[in-house]
Amino acid sequence: MTRPGLAAISAMAGSSRERFEEFASRFGGTRSRPGARPALTEGYWQALKDLFTRDVTHEGLRQLLQHETQETFRFLTREVDLTDLAGLPWYERQPRSLWRFFLAVAFRLSPWRRVLFAASAIVLGVGWLGFVVHLLAVGPYSLEPFSNARTWLLFAATAFFFLLTLELRDKLSLKGDLEVARQIQFGLLPFEPFEKDGVAIATAMRPANTVGGDYFDVIELGEGRLAITVGDVAGKGMPAALLMALLQGSLRTLLSAGLRGEELVAKLNAHLCTNIPSNRLITLFYGELDAATGRLSYVNAGHNPPFLLEASGGPPASPARLAATAMALGITTDTTFPSMVTELSPGDRLILYTDGVTEAEDPQDREYGEARLAAWIQANREQPGRRLIDGVIAEVLEHCGSARPRDDMTLMCVDDYRRAASSRGST
């Protein structure tokens, strides 16, 4: 099937990989054969020459030294106020401006990167000061300073510092855009606790990066019915976040059009198959809950089976699972999405989550696992919903230790507290 739009991005990424593989093969190996030794042939040296001379022009150098340098300076100093220095002589104004520029750049860095930046800037400044003093001592026309290896090391360090400053501008600019994207994404998701018609829902999400590809939603359908959904886009970061926004917008549009249940998920799948790259898929749990009766009709499209904690007067039983009813979304249009029905009894609790919770690994690459998650929520089943899901995330992070979680983590806890209270009051 054809996939326009986002498929074009995937095609460009694929063509870039192919060009790199072809280029690397000219050196005697590719990424698939990292240990291959290149043959020192004429073609090898020609490829090496092309690598460092292709598209190198005087206009490009002018852009680097003028346009990019000015843009970098303006970006890094846009929050620095120098108006109070305008009346000072140059020998006072320039050092103070440089100091404020140094502080502005350091402020944007993380603590240890700030230390490394300060140390390298100081060492580089001392090196240039020593070079200037030595040059003045031997005379401006002497070539003796330039025959010293330390001088060329100083030039190389300065070139690297200049290059890294340009890269820092790009990274900080991207970081600012990602922070805005994070604010937008978090604004699209219902983080506020939901309490209505006897149903209480608490949610939490912890992206692995600034933005993530997990999706959850609580949508009122009218007449005491709720749509509850949790999804997971394959991948993470900005690409997954864009697909998450597409998933949310598509689902809400189909709900507004009056589609429900199996038909809704089938239409959603057909839309996603047309509009997402072929190497992506989305797992989704979609349920429609009748708050008055506790009837839950759901489609589990390849998502992690939620836990159903059943209320009982005796010893707590092991949590039941709402298994998958169909394959994930975005794979093929030739599939059906049958629904299942379960009844939530008074006091029951439904826990939905994404695989970032169970697949989180510790420094020894050991997964947290579904068994450990089931045991933890079983042992803490009496906790309020908000405290329960926050406790799960804290437990998973403790398991990870020094290892950074590699995937987004999302949890949703659904409680029917009014019917539970009335049931307890009547017994």
Summary of the structure (lengths in Angstrom):
residues: 427
radius of gyration: 29.5
end to end distance: 58.6
largest distance: 101.2
contacts: 1231
relative contact order: 0.09
helix: 51%
strand: 16%
